[in-house]
Amino acid sequence: MTPLETVNDFMKRFCSGDLDHACELVTDDVEYDNVPMGKNFGPEGIKAFAGGMTGGFDSVEFIVEREAATGNIVMNERIDRFVRGEQVFDLAVVGVFEVTDDGKISLWRDYFDMGPVNEMMAALAG
């Protein structure tokens, strides 16, 4: 697979909720950086953070608006959609991925505004 195909396959697996299957596409020392929230490392770091983040939702979808790849670097502009019941929350995200020569993701960094995340958490709590 090309780096772009690897990232798109990873995102598809991630959104299916099968984090073990998704993490087959990352390195053992992958850096997962949610820029406003902090870093996690390794597949277990992804599973711990993402499982907590997505576990309370009926579905999660990554809607890619634009994507580009240069060599082993993939960037995408996307809407991360979180659905619970009738509630739908959309979060604008820019993702940066680095894929190793053997086809595994070694860096996943997402940039987003914490304001909408805080609003989503307040709405879910209330």
KOLZAZA-643216 format. One record per atom (N, C-alpha, C, CB): x, y, z; residue in one letter. Coordinates in steps of 0.2 Angstrom, whole numbers, plus 5000, padded with zeros to 4 digits. Glycine has a CB too. Example, Ala and Ser with C-alpha at 12.3 -4.5 7.8 and 13.67 -1.06 7.14 Angstrom:
% residues 2
506649725039a;506249785039a;506649845039a;505749785045a;506449895035s;506849955036s;506450005039s;507049975029s;
//
This chain:
% residues 126
500449945000m;500050005000m;500450065000m;499550005006m;500250114997t;500550184997t;500450215004t;500350234992t;500850265006p;500750295013p;499950325013p;501250355014p;499750355008l;499050375008l;498550325009l;498850415002l;498650265006e;498250205007e;498250175014e;498350155002e;498850175017t;498950155023t;498550195028t;499650155025t;498650265028v;498250305032v;497550305031v;498450385031v;497250295025n;496550295024n;496250225027n;496350295017n;496650175026d;496450105029d;496450105037d;496950055026d;496950145039f;497050155047f;496350185049f;497650185049f;496250245046m;495650285048m;494950245048m;495550345044m;494950205042k;494350165041k;494250105047k;494350125035k;494850075049r;494850025054r;494750065061r;495549995054r;494950125062f;494850155068f;494150175069f;495350225068f;493850195064c;493150215064c;492650155065c;492950255058c;492950095063s;492450035064s;492450015071s;492749975060s;492850045075g;492850035082g;493349975084g;492250015085g;493649945079d;494149885081d;494849915081d;494149835075d;495049945087l;495649975088l;496249925088l;495650015095l;496149865089d;496649815089d;496849805081d;496449745091d;496349805077h;496449795070h;496749865067h;495749785066h;496549915069a;496849985067a;497549985069a;496450045070a;497749965075c;498449965077c;498949915074c;498449955085c;498649875070e;499149835066e;499449875061e;498749775063e;499249935060l;499549975055l;500050035058l;499050015051l;500150025064v;500650075068v;501250035070v;500250115073v;501750075071t;502350055074t;502350045081t;502950095072t;502750005084d;502749985091d;502850055096d;503249935093d;503250105093d;503350165096d;503050225093d;504150175096d;502450215090v;502050265087v;501950325092v;501350245084v;502050385089e;501850445093e;501150465091e;502350505092e;500650475095y;499950495094y;499950555098y;499450435096y;499850615094d;499850685097d;499250715096d;500550715095d;498850725100n;498250775100n;498450835103n;497650745104n;498650885098v;499050935100v;498850975106v;499150985094v;498150995106p;497951035112p;497850985118p;497251065111p;497950925118m;497750875123m;498350835126m;497250835122m;498850825122g;499450795124g;499650735120g;499350775131g;500150695121k;500450645118k;500250575121k;501150655116k;500250525117n;500250455119n;500750415115n;499450425119n;500950365117f;501450325113f;501250255113f;502150335116f;501450225107g;501350155106g;500650135105g;501550115112g;500450075102p;499750055101p;499350055107p;499749985098p;499650035113e;499250035119e;499050115121e;499650005125e;499450155119g;499350225121g;498750255116g;499950275119g;498750235110i;498150245106i;497550215108i;498350225098i;497550155110k;496950115112k;496750145119k;497150045113k;497150165123a;496950195130a;496550255129a;497550205134a;496950305125f;496650375124f;495950365119f;497150415121f;496050335113a;495550335109a;494950295111a;495750305102a;495050235115g;494550195117g;494050245122g;494750135121g;494450285126g;494050325131g;493650375127g;494550355136g;493950405122m;493750455118m;493050435114m;494250485113m;493150375111t;492650355106t;492150305110t;492950325100t;492250275115g;491850225119g;491150245120g;492150205125g;491050315121g;490350335123g;489950355117g;490450395128g;490150335111f;489750355105f;489550295101f;490250405101f;488950305098d;488650255094d;489050245088d;487950275092d;489350305085s;489850295079s;490250355079s;489350295073s;490850345076v;491350395074v;491550385067v;491950385079v;491550445064e;491650445056e;492250495055e;491050455052e;492750485051f;493150535049f;492950555041f;493950505049f;492750615040i;492550635034i;493150675031i;491850675034i;493550655026v;494050685023v;493850735018v;494550635020v;494050795019e;493850845014e;494450855009e;493750915018e;495050855011r;495650865007r;496150815010r;495850935007r;496550795006e;497150755008e;497750765003e;496950675009e;498350755005a;498950765001a;499450715004a;499150835001a;499850685000a;500450645002a;501050664998a;500250575001a;501650675002t;502250684999t;502750635002t;502450765000t;502950594998g;503450535001g;503050505006g;504050575004g;503350495012n;503050465018n;502550505022n;503550425022n;502450565020i;502050615024i;501350615021i;502350685025i;500850605025v;500150615023v;499850665027v;499750545023v;499450715024m;499050765028m;498350765026m;499350835027m;497950775030n;497250775028n;496850825032n;496850705029n;496350855029e;495850905032e;495250865033e;495850975029e;494950865039r;494350815039r;493950845045r;494550745041r;493350815045i;492850825050i;492750755054i;492150845047i;492950755060d;492850705064d;492150705067d;493350695070d;491650655065r;490950665067r;490850605073r;490550645061r;490550635078f;490450585084f;489650585085f;490750615090f;489350525085v;488650525085v;488450485092v;488350495079v;488050505096r;487750475101r;486950485101r;488050495108r;486550435100g;485850445099g;485650505094g;485550475106g;485350555096e;485150605091e;485650665091e;484450635093e;486150655095q;486650705095q;487250695090q;486950715103q;487450745086v;487950735082v;488450795083v;487650745074v;489050775084f;489550825085f;490150825080f;489950815092f;490250875076d;490750885071d;491350925074d;490450915065d;491950895073l;492550925075l;493050935069l;492950895080l;493250995067a;493651015062a;494350995064a;493651085059a;494750955060v;495350925062v;495850925056v;495350855064v;496450945057v;496950935052v;497450875055v;497350995051v;497550825051g;497950765053g;498650765049g;497550705053g;499150745053v;499850735050v;500050665051v;500350795052v;500250625047f;500450555048f;501150545044f;499950505045f;501550515048e;502150485045e;502150415044e;502750515049e;502250385038v;502250315037v;502950295036v;501750295031v;503150235039t;503850215038t;503950175031t;504050165044t;504550165029d;504650125023d;504350055023d;505350125021d;504150025029d;503849965029d;503149965030d;504149915035d;502850025029g;502150035028g;501750045035g;501849975025g;502050065040k;501750075046k;501750145048k;502050025052k;501250165052i;501150235054i;501650245060i;500450255055i;502050295060s;502550305066s;502350375069s;503250305064s;501950415066l;501750475069l;501050495067l;502250535067l;500650505072w;499950525070w;499850595075w;499350475072w;499750645071r;499650715075r;499050745072r;500350755074r;498650765077d;497950795075d;497950865078d;497350755077d;497750915074y;497750985076y;496951005076y;498151035072y;496751025082f;496051045082f;495951095088f;495550985083f;495351135088d;495151185093d;494851145099d;494751235090d;495051165105m;494751125111m;494051155112m;495251135117m;493851215110g;493251245111g;492651195109g;493151305107g;492651175103p;492051125101p;492151065105p;492151115094p;492751035107v;492750975111v;492450985118v;493550955112v;492651045121n;492351065128n;491551065127n;492651125130n;491351095122e;490551105121e;490251035120e;490451145114e;490650995116m;490350925116m;490350885122m;490750885111m;490850895126m;490850855133m;490350885138m;491550865136m;490250955137a;489650985141a;488950955139a;489751065141a;488850955133a;488250935130a;488150855132a;488150935123a;488650815132l;488550745134l;488450735141l;489150705132l;488750785145a;488650775152a;487950805155a;489250815156a;487750845151g;487050885153g;486450845151g;487050955151g;
//
